[in-house]
Amino acid sequence: MTGDVMEESWRQNLDGRFGERLGVPRGPDWWTALPPERCPGWTADGVLTSLPLPNLASCTRAEVRAYFDNGWTLTELLFSALLGEEAFYRPPYHHLRHPMVFYYCHPPALYVNKLRVAGLIAEPLNPYFERIFETGIDEMRWDDMSKNAMRWPAFDEAQDYRKAVYALVCRVIDEHPGLADGHPPITQQDPLWALFMGFEHERIHLETSSVLIHELPLRLVRRPAGWAPLHPSATRPSAFPPVAGRDYPEMELLPVGAASLRLGKPADWPSYGWDNEYGSRRVDTQPFHAGRCLVTNGQFWEFVAAGGYREQGWWSDTGWAWRTYRNLKWPTFWVPDGPAGSHQFRLRTLFEVIDMPWDWPAEVNWHEASAYCVWLSARDGVPCRLPSEAEHNALRDPVGAVADDPVMAADGATLLRERGLNLNLGCGSSTPVTSGRPTAQGFHDVFGNVWQWLGDQFNPLPGAQVHPYYDDFSSPCYDGEHQMILGGSWVSTGDEASVWSRFHFRPHFFQHAGFRIVQAAHDGGAVTLDETGARGKVYESAEVTNEYLLLHYGSAEEQMPWASGPRDACQFPQRSARWLIDGARELGVTTERALDVGCAVGGASFELARTYGEVLGVDLSRAFIDAATALQRDGALDYDCRDEGDLGHPLRAHVDPAIDRSRVSFRQADACSLPAELMDYDAILLANLLCRLPSPKSLLGRLGGPCGLVRVGGVVAILSPYTWMEQFTPRGAWLGGYLDGERPVRSGDALKSLLTADGFELRRETELPLVIREHARKYQYIVTHAMLWQRVR
């Protein structure tokens, strides 16, 4: 989709549907619950701050209601900064996330969906809203521009939905017996866990929304009354050029001795936690030196002024590709304030542009932080890098009792005033890196101010298990494509601001994040996921891509050169597509649009195009999508067929010239988080996919219902050998292949139960074999269970 088409697609929402609801200042009809001045957390200074994280062993019903009200109104206070329809419907400049109207309704939709999963409510409130606002976007790449083409509901409808959800959640809080006086501790097994999940999910998106507002044009936002103010240092005039030791602290590294640490939140800790926080890992850190403070704007300016954004040698290949695509010459939130090349800047905060505070932490993404470390290593002649998770934990003060988790002890204003901690919305911006109280070892901002990028890729702790209420929260991101962040920021509240918090983002994303320097000759034990341990990287190698090109385009003789072998099991993608087509014809289903989910290198997608007028293939693997796109463009692609060891022979993949390739397109996407605009297809193909997903139910749940992938009357073909492996799917998310007590649970039976309940009827069922050549003398023979389902309601 071109930029011009995208511009037009989102503008379809700008048609004056708001009426007077978005006048400035906001009137009483803006608030769907308590206005800020009546909300718990309102301070004597006229600011709404965040309340402490509830203690699940002792919280009263009134405390739970206050915490809910506090988070709900904080969200609406933040959104009251948006001016007019455009602010709600314009996607961010990078087009990688939904517009703000999505985030206005996403937390309420999750409340409803998770309360239903836990059995706390029986029925949906608005099935259409609870589908389109259910799943956000985890952008695969910075150049994926194929989003934001859908028509979103009017603001009045969105606001009415928030009112209805607020009333619903209040009823659960006010009436549930599990919150009565003297209740036992609320644990992960308690249905009320879903209620607290909703609280913390909303607080995650309070911060996410603040980041997206940070990226909107200033003309679309204004500072709302009652939002925490900027730190007083924001009013200082900015010196230029900045001088180390005067305008910002000089880099100072402190020694940290070897330590033995245990990572992971205790299972009985009395606060809500996300699945990735649990489990346990013992680590022994080697001695290292770490920055006493976070890297400041002034220190990062030295990198910018030295041409750091012009020198490819400081950047990783991916980081340089991102930098050149965005054509960046300095950090995103720096605003040029002088002639070209003068390196004079001001700073864009959430709602204003201010004189550059050189002693505030530099807010950058992981690529920028890593490039700075490489540059600093070369400049100073000593190895510098980002800390590991273990090293970050080695900087902290010990945690033994609940009181040692500050966010459980005090609200944000109190934490800033009495403990020098800039988190939990005690302040409305970053603060100077030396203004907070240091740890016992002398390190500033180990918690708060800004998140801190680490050298680790996001990974599970041993023993961690997915939670059945939200089995796709963390596991899709154990893919080697997400970098860890720790410590929280000034706008992190609730569990995000806890000492146990473990979060992550793709390395090109921004999240009020900065970094600290570590100096050491070792890697700190940073956890990285290799090609066998990262779901997203398993299918990215040239060797695997070649294997799949043979599977999808090789002749039967090329795939199985042995006459005694099962040649009838070759060309599986084409046979799968034809099996779907045959079933659709028997049922008289129209053949306008088809979707191939997990399309790999596209063999089945092209086969579907013999019959369907429009075919979209989606896959998680960038290497697969690149190969399929090349075949769509050129009709052929050379590849290597492995024979023995490093030996092989060249082959060429061909798309049958009789197929109209213009009917087919390809897109990188996660099957567990498909874009909301994909809906109403005549046919869906899911071939050899389910048992490679971290959350099969996330995809299955998208097939039917409002905005379902399959239109009523359409069909979906599901083929799977049910090869469940924890490398791909956490055991708690398996559809079958395990014992429930003494009862065996089988995947086919589970699929029949799930799809029947979701309005589908089984029309065809068979077994389809396939063979995969590994090399000339080794083959995999697999039998898939094939089912064709038709949506009947």
JORALIN-V155282 format. One record per residue. N is the residue number from 1. RES is the residue in one small letter. OMEGA is omega as a letter, one per 40 degrees, with the letter a starting at -180 (999 if undefined). NEAR is the number of other C-alpha atoms within 12 Angstrom. D_LAST is the distance of its C-alpha to the last C-alpha in whole Angstrom. Layout:
# JORALIN-V155282
[[N;RES;OMEGA;NEAR;D_LAST] [N;RES;OMEGA;NEAR;D_LAST]]
This chain:
# JORALIN-V155282
[[1;m;a;19;32] [2;t;i;15;36] [3;g;a;19;37] [4;d;i;12;37] [5;v;i;16;34] [6;m;a;25;33] [7;e;a;26;35] [8;e;a;20;33] [9;s;a;25;30] [10;w;a;32;30] [11;r;i;25;32] [12;q;a;23;30] [13;n;a;29;29] [14;l;a;24;33] [15;d;i;18;33] [16;g;a;18;34] [17;r;a;22;31] [18;f;a;25;33] [19;g;a;16;36] [20;e;a;19;39] [21;r;a;28;37] [22;l;i;30;38] [23;g;a;18;42] [24;v;e;19;45] [25;p;a;20;46] [26;r;i;27;42] [27;g;a;14;42] [28;p;a;18;41] [29;d;i;21;38] [30;w;a;32;37] [31;w;i;30;37] [32;t;i;31;34] [33;a;a;36;36] [34;l;i;30;39] [35;p;a;30;42] [36;p;a;36;44] [37;e;i;26;47] [38;r;a;20;45] [39;c;i;30;43] [40;p;a;31;45] [41;g;i;39;46] [42;w;a;33;48] [43;t;i;24;52] [44;a;i;14;55] [45;d;i;16;55] [46;g;a;19;52] [47;v;i;30;50] [48;l;i;41;46] [49;t;a;47;47] [50;s;i;52;44] [51;l;i;45;45] [52;p;i;43;46] [53;l;a;43;43] [54;p;i;40;42] [55;n;a;34;44] [56;l;i;33;41] [57;a;a;24;44] [58;s;a;24;46] [59;c;i;30;43] [60;t;i;26;43] [61;r;i;27;41] [62;a;i;20;42] [63;e;i;25;43] [64;v;i;36;39] [65;r;i;33;38] [66;a;a;31;41] [67;y;i;38;40] [68;f;i;44;36] [69;d;a;39;38] [70;n;i;40;40] [71;g;a;47;37] [72;w;a;47;35] [73;t;i;41;38] [74;l;i;51;39] [75;t;a;46;36] [76;e;i;44;36] [77;l;i;39;40] [78;l;a;45;40] [79;f;i;41;37] [80;s;i;41;39] [81;a;a;37;41] [82;l;a;42;39] [83;l;i;32;40] [84;g;a;32;38] [85;e;a;33;35] [86;e;i;30;36] [87;a;a;38;37] [88;f;a;39;33] [89;y;i;41;31] [90;r;i;41;34] [91;p;i;37;33] [92;p;a;30;36] [93;y;a;25;39] [94;h;i;30;38] [95;h;a;34;34] [96;l;i;30;33] [97;r;i;38;31] [98;h;i;43;29] [99;p;a;41;31] [100;m;a;47;32] [101;v;i;42;29] [102;f;a;42;27] [103;y;i;42;29] [104;y;a;49;30] [105;c;a;48;26] [106;h;i;39;25] [107;p;i;43;27] [108;p;i;50;26] [109;a;i;39;22] [110;l;i;42;24] [111;y;a;45;25] [112;v;a;41;22] [113;n;a;38;20] [114;k;i;35;23] [115;l;i;35;24] [116;r;i;28;21] [117;v;a;25;21] [118;a;a;28;25] [119;g;i;21;24] [120;l;i;29;26] [121;i;a;26;23] [122;a;a;15;20] [123;e;i;17;17] [124;p;i;28;17] [125;l;a;28;19] [126;n;a;26;17] [127;p;i;22;14] [128;y;i;24;14] [129;f;a;37;18] [130;e;i;35;18] [131;r;a;37;16] [132;i;i;39;18] [133;f;a;38;21] [134;e;a;36;21] [135;t;i;35;22] [136;g;a;35;26] [137;i;i;33;28] [138;d;a;35;30] [139;e;a;31;32] [140;m;a;36;33] [141;r;a;31;36] [142;w;a;27;38] [143;d;i;25;37] [144;d;a;26;33] [145;m;a;28;33] [146;s;a;36;29] [147;k;i;38;28] [148;n;i;39;28] [149;a;a;31;26] [150;m;i;28;23] [151;r;a;25;23] [152;w;i;37;24] [153;p;i;29;23] [154;a;a;27;27] [155;f;a;33;29] [156;d;i;25;29] [157;e;i;22;25] [158;a;a;35;26] [159;q;i;30;29] [160;d;i;26;27] [161;y;i;33;25] [162;r;i;38;28] [163;k;a;28;29] [164;a;a;25;26] [165;v;i;34;26] [166;y;i;33;30] [167;a;i;25;30] [168;l;a;29;27] [169;v;i;39;29] [170;c;i;25;32] [171;r;i;20;31] [172;v;a;32;30] [173;i;a;33;34] [174;d;a;21;36] [175;e;a;18;34] [176;h;a;25;34] [177;p;a;20;36] [178;g;i;28;37] [179;l;i;31;38] [180;a;i;21;41] [181;d;i;17;45] [182;g;a;15;46] [183;h;i;20;42] [184;p;i;19;43] [185;p;i;26;42] [186;i;a;34;38] [187;t;a;27;37] [188;q;a;30;35] [189;q;a;16;33] [190;d;i;27;33] [191;p;i;27;30] [192;l;i;37;32] [193;w;a;34;32] [194;a;i;37;29] [195;l;i;45;30] [196;f;i;43;33] [197;m;i;40;31] [198;g;i;39;30] [199;f;a;47;33] [200;e;i;38;34] [201;h;i;37;31] [202;e;a;38;32] [203;r;i;41;36] [204;i;a;36;35] [205;h;i;38;33] [206;l;i;40;36] [207;e;i;40;38] [208;t;a;40;36] [209;s;i;43;36] [210;s;i;41;39] [211;v;a;33;40] [212;l;i;42;37] [213;i;i;44;39] [214;h;a;38;42] [215;e;i;36;41] [216;l;i;35;41] [217;p;a;25;44] [218;l;a;23;46] [219;r;a;19;46] [220;l;a;29;42] [221;v;i;32;43] [222;r;a;29;46] [223;r;i;31;47] [224;p;i;29;46] [225;a;a;27;48] [226;g;i;32;48] [227;w;a;38;47] [228;a;a;38;49] [229;p;i;31;52] [230;l;i;32;53] [231;h;a;27;56] [232;p;i;19;59] [233;s;a;26;60] [234;a;a;28;58] [235;t;a;17;61] [236;r;i;17;63] [237;p;a;16;65] [238;s;i;27;64] [239;a;i;20;67] [240;f;e;23;67] [241;p;a;21;67] [242;p;a;28;66] [243;v;i;19;69] [244;a;a;22;68] [245;g;i;15;69] [246;r;a;15;69] [247;d;i;28;66] [248;y;a;35;64] [249;p;i;30;65] [250;e;i;26;66] [251;m;i;30;64] [252;e;a;26;66] [253;l;i;25;64] [254;l;i;23;65] [255;p;i;22;65] [256;v;a;30;63] [257;g;i;18;64] [258;a;a;18;62] [259;a;i;21;60] [260;s;a;17;58] [261;l;i;24;54] [262;r;i;25;51] [263;l;i;32;48] [264;g;a;33;45] [265;k;i;33;44] [266;p;a;28;45] [267;a;a;24;42] [268;d;i;21;44] [269;w;a;30;45] [270;p;i;30;44] [271;s;i;42;41] [272;y;i;43;38] [273;g;i;46;38] [274;w;a;42;35] [275;d;a;37;35] [276;n;a;39;37] [277;e;a;38;40] [278;y;a;32;40] [279;g;a;25;42] [280;s;i;23;46] [281;r;i;24;48] [282;r;a;18;52] [283;v;i;25;53] [284;d;a;22;57] [285;t;i;29;58] [286;q;i;25;61] [287;p;i;25;63] [288;f;i;33;62] [289;h;a;36;63] [290;a;i;38;60] [291;g;i;38;60] [292;r;a;34;61] [293;c;i;46;59] [294;l;i;51;56] [295;v;a;48;57] [296;t;i;45;58] [297;n;a;47;57] [298;g;i;41;61] [299;q;i;41;61] [300;f;i;44;58] [301;w;i;40;60] [302;e;i;30;62] [303;f;a;34;60] [304;v;a;32;58] [305;a;i;25;62] [306;a;i;22;63] [307;g;a;23;60] [308;g;a;32;58] [309;y;i;34;55] [310;r;a;21;57] [311;e;a;23;58] [312;q;a;23;55] [313;g;i;19;57] [314;w;a;30;56] [315;w;i;26;53] [316;s;i;23;50] [317;d;a;15;49] [318;t;i;23;45] [319;g;i;32;47] [320;w;i;28;49] [321;a;i;21;46] [322;w;a;29;44] [323;r;a;32;48] [324;t;i;20;48] [325;y;i;17;45] [326;r;a;19;45] [327;n;a;15;49] [328;l;i;25;50] [329;k;i;30;54] [330;w;a;36;53] [331;p;a;36;51] [332;t;a;32;48] [333;f;i;34;49] [334;w;a;33;52] [335;v;i;25;53] [336;p;a;24;56] [337;d;i;20;59] [338;g;i;13;62] [339;p;i;10;63] [340;a;i;12;61] [341;g;a;15;63] [342;s;i;16;64] [343;h;i;28;61] [344;q;a;28;61] [345;f;i;35;58] [346;r;a;30;57] [347;l;i;34;54] [348;r;i;32;50] [349;t;a;39;49] [350;l;a;37;46] [351;f;a;36;47] [352;e;i;32;50] [353;v;a;27;53] [354;i;i;28;56] [355;d;a;27;59] [356;m;i;39;58] [357;p;a;41;59] [358;w;a;44;60] [359;d;i;38;60] [360;w;i;43;56] [361;p;i;42;54] [362;a;i;50;53] [363;e;a;46;49] [364;v;i;37;48] [365;n;a;38;46] [366;w;i;46;46] [367;h;a;39;47] [368;e;i;44;50] [369;a;a;48;51] [370;s;i;40;52] [371;a;i;38;53] [372;y;a;47;56] [373;c;i;39;57] [374;v;i;30;58] [375;w;a;34;60] [376;l;i;30;61] [377;s;i;23;62] [378;a;a;18;64] [379;r;a;17;66] [380;d;i;14;67] [381;g;i;14;67] [382;v;a;19;65] [383;p;i;24;62] [384;c;a;33;59] [385;r;i;38;56] [386;l;i;48;53] [387;p;i;45;53] [388;s;i;40;51] [389;e;a;46;49] [390;a;a;37;52] [391;e;i;45;54] [392;h;i;43;52] [393;n;i;38;52] [394;a;i;36;56] [395;l;a;40;57] [396;r;i;29;55] [397;d;a;24;57] [398;p;i;19;56] [399;v;i;22;53] [400;g;a;13;54] [401;a;i;15;53] [402;v;a;28;50] [403;a;i;20;53] [404;d;i;19;53] [405;d;a;33;50] [406;p;a;38;51] [407;v;i;42;47] [408;m;a;36;47] [409;a;a;27;51] [410;a;i;34;51] [411;d;a;37;49] [412;g;a;41;49] [413;a;i;38;52] [414;t;i;28;54] [415;l;i;33;53] [416;l;a;35;55] [417;r;a;20;58] [418;e;a;17;59] [419;r;i;26;57] [420;g;a;31;57] [421;l;a;45;54] [422;n;i;50;52] [423;l;i;50;48] [424;n;i;51;46] [425;l;i;53;46] [426;g;a;45;50] [427;c;a;39;51] [428;g;i;42;49] [429;s;i;41;50] [430;s;i;49;52] [431;t;i;41;55] [432;p;a;38;58] [433;v;i;44;58] [434;t;a;35;61] [435;s;a;29;61] [436;g;i;31;59] [437;r;a;29;60] [438;p;i;25;61] [439;t;i;23;60] [440;a;i;15;63] [441;q;i;24;63] [442;g;a;23;63] [443;f;i;33;60] [444;h;i;38;58] [445;d;i;47;55] [446;v;i;48;53] [447;f;i;51;51] [448;g;a;52;50] [449;n;i;49;51] [450;v;i;49;48] [451;w;a;46;46] [452;q;i;47;48] [453;w;i;53;47] [454;l;i;46;48] [455;g;a;41;49] [456;d;i;39;46] [457;q;a;36;43] [458;f;a;38;40] [459;n;i;42;40] [460;p;i;40;39] [461;l;i;28;42] [462;p;i;19;43] [463;g;i;21;41] [464;a;i;29;38] [465;q;i;30;35] [466;v;i;32;31] [467;h;a;33;30] [468;p;i;29;27] [469;y;a;36;26] [470;y;a;36;26] [471;d;i;32;26] [472;d;i;32;26] [473;f;a;33;29] [474;s;a;35;32] [475;s;i;42;31] [476;p;a;41;30] [477;c;i;40;33] [478;y;a;42;35] [479;d;a;39;36] [480;g;a;32;39] [481;e;a;38;38] [482;h;i;39;38] [483;q;a;42;42] [484;m;i;45;43] [485;i;i;45;44] [486;l;i;48;46] [487;g;i;46;47] [488;g;i;43;45] [489;s;i;48;46] [490;w;a;48;47] [491;v;i;49;44] [492;s;a;55;42] [493;t;i;50;42] [494;g;a;51;41] [495;d;i;43;40] [496;e;a;48;40] [497;a;a;50;44] [498;s;i;43;45] [499;v;a;42;47] [500;w;a;41;44] [501;s;i;38;42] [502;r;a;40;41] [503;f;a;42;39] [504;h;i;45;39] [505;f;i;38;38] [506;r;a;35;38] [507;p;i;39;42] [508;h;a;37;41] [509;f;i;37;40] [510;f;a;39;42] [511;q;a;45;41] [512;h;a;45;45] [513;a;i;48;46] [514;g;a;47;50] [515;f;i;55;52] [516;r;a;52;55] [517;i;i;44;57] [518;v;i;45;58] [519;q;a;35;61] [520;a;i;31;62] [521;a;i;17;62] [522;h;a;22;59] [523;d;i;26;55] [524;g;a;35;55] [525;g;i;26;53] [526;a;a;28;50] [527;v;i;29;47] [528;t;a;28;45] [529;l;a;26;42] [530;d;a;22;44] [531;e;i;22;41] [532;t;a;21;41] [533;g;a;27;40] [534;a;a;32;38] [535;r;a;34;34] [536;g;a;36;34] [537;k;a;29;38] [538;v;a;28;37] [539;y;a;32;36] [540;e;a;31;38] [541;s;i;20;42] [542;a;a;23;43] [543;e;a;24;43] [544;v;i;30;40] [545;t;i;35;39] [546;n;i;38;41] [547;e;a;36;40] [548;y;i;40;36] [549;l;i;48;38] [550;l;i;42;39] [551;l;a;38;36] [552;h;a;43;34] [553;y;i;43;37] [554;g;i;37;40] [555;s;i;25;40] [556;a;a;26;40] [557;e;i;22;44] [558;e;a;34;44] [559;q;a;41;41] [560;m;a;33;43] [561;p;a;22;47] [562;w;a;16;48] [563;a;a;12;47] [564;s;a;9;47] [565;g;a;24;44] [566;p;a;25;40] [567;r;i;25;40] [568;d;i;21;37] [569;a;i;30;35] [570;c;i;34;36] [571;q;a;34;34] [572;f;a;40;31] [573;p;i;41;29] [574;q;i;35;29] [575;r;i;33;28] [576;s;i;43;25] [577;a;a;43;24] [578;r;i;29;25] [579;w;i;33;23] [580;l;a;47;20] [581;i;i;38;21] [582;d;i;23;22] [583;g;i;30;19] [584;a;i;34;17] [585;r;i;19;20] [586;e;a;16;19] [587;l;a;24;16] [588;g;a;16;17] [589;v;i;30;15] [590;t;a;25;16] [591;t;a;31;19] [592;e;a;25;20] [593;r;i;35;19] [594;a;i;47;19] [595;l;i;50;19] [596;d;a;50;22] [597;v;a;48;22] [598;g;a;44;25] [599;c;a;50;27] [600;a;a;47;30] [601;v;i;48;33] [602;g;a;53;30] [603;g;i;49;31] [604;a;a;47;27] [605;s;i;56;26] [606;f;i;47;29] [607;e;i;42;28] [608;l;a;43;25] [609;a;i;38;26] [610;r;a;30;28] [611;t;a;32;25] [612;y;a;36;23] [613;g;a;27;24] [614;e;a;30;24] [615;v;i;41;23] [616;l;i;43;24] [617;g;i;46;25] [618;v;i;40;25] [619;d;i;41;28] [620;l;a;40;30] [621;s;i;39;33] [622;r;i;32;35] [623;a;i;31;37] [624;f;a;39;34] [625;i;i;34;33] [626;d;i;29;36] [627;a;i;41;37] [628;a;i;44;34] [629;t;i;34;35] [630;a;i;25;38] [631;l;i;35;37] [632;q;a;35;35] [633;r;a;20;38] [634;d;a;19;41] [635;g;a;27;39] [636;a;a;25;41] [637;l;i;28;42] [638;d;i;22;45] [639;y;a;27;44] [640;d;i;28;46] [641;c;a;35;46] [642;r;i;31;47] [643;d;a;22;50] [644;e;i;15;52] [645;g;i;14;53] [646;d;a;12;53] [647;l;i;12;54] [648;g;i;18;51] [649;h;a;19;51] [650;p;i;18;49] [651;l;i;22;46] [652;r;i;23;44] [653;a;i;34;40] [654;h;i;31;40] [655;v;i;36;36] [656;d;a;21;37] [657;p;i;17;38] [658;a;a;14;36] [659;i;i;26;33] [660;d;a;24;33] [661;r;i;35;33] [662;s;i;25;32] [663;r;a;26;28] [664;v;i;38;28] [665;s;a;37;29] [666;f;a;42;29] [667;r;i;43;28] [668;q;a;40;29] [669;a;i;37;27] [670;d;a;38;26] [671;a;i;46;23] [672;c;a;39;23] [673;s;a;38;23] [674;l;a;39;21] [675;p;a;36;22] [676;a;a;36;19] [677;e;i;28;20] [678;l;a;38;18] [679;m;i;29;15] [680;d;i;30;12] [681;y;i;37;14] [682;d;a;42;14] [683;a;i;52;15] [684;i;i;51;16] [685;l;i;52;19] [686;l;a;45;20] [687;a;i;44;24] [688;n;a;34;26] [689;l;a;37;25] [690;l;a;39;23] [691;c;i;36;27] [692;r;a;38;28] [693;l;i;44;26] [694;p;i;40;28] [695;s;a;39;24] [696;p;a;41;22] [697;k;i;33;19] [698;s;i;32;19] [699;l;a;36;18] [700;l;i;39;15] [701;g;i;32;14] [702;r;a;38;14] [703;l;a;49;12] [704;g;i;40;8] [705;g;i;30;8] [706;p;a;29;10] [707;c;i;28;12] [708;g;i;38;11] [709;l;a;39;13] [710;v;i;39;10] [711;r;i;35;9] [712;v;a;29;6] [713;g;i;28;8] [714;g;a;42;10] [715;v;i;49;12] [716;v;i;48;14] [717;a;i;50;17] [718;i;i;46;19] [719;l;a;42;22] [720;s;i;37;25] [721;p;a;31;28] [722;y;i;34;27] [723;t;a;28;31] [724;w;i;29;30] [725;m;a;25;33] [726;e;i;27;34] [727;q;a;29;35] [728;f;a;34;32] [729;t;i;37;30] [730;p;a;34;31] [731;r;a;29;31] [732;g;i;30;29] [733;a;i;35;26] [734;w;i;35;26] [735;l;a;38;23] [736;g;a;32;26] [737;g;a;24;29] [738;y;i;21;31] [739;l;i;15;32] [740;d;a;12;31] [741;g;i;7;34] [742;e;a;7;35] [743;r;i;10;31] [744;p;i;15;30] [745;v;a;19;27] [746;r;a;22;26] [747;s;i;31;23] [748;g;i;29;21] [749;d;i;19;21] [750;a;i;23;20] [751;l;i;35;17] [752;k;i;26;16] [753;s;a;20;16] [754;l;a;26;14] [755;l;i;33;11] [756;t;i;23;10] [757;a;a;20;10] [758;d;i;27;8] [759;g;i;28;5] [760;f;i;33;7] [761;e;a;28;10] [762;l;a;30;13] [763;r;a;27;15] [764;r;i;25;18] [765;e;i;22;20] [766;t;i;23;24] [767;e;i;23;27] [768;l;i;33;28] [769;p;i;28;31] [770;l;i;36;33] [771;v;i;34;36] [772;i;i;37;38] [773;r;i;39;41] [774;e;i;28;43] [775;h;a;28;46] [776;a;a;25;48] [777;r;i;17;49] [778;k;a;19;46] [779;y;i;25;42] [780;q;i;22;39] [781;y;a;23;37] [782;i;i;23;33] [783;v;i;25;31] [784;t;i;33;27] [785;h;a;31;24] [786;a;i;37;22] [787;m;i;35;18] [788;l;a;40;16] [789;w;i;42;12] [790;q;i;37;9] [791;r;a;35;6] [792;v;i;25;4] [793;r;999;21;0]]
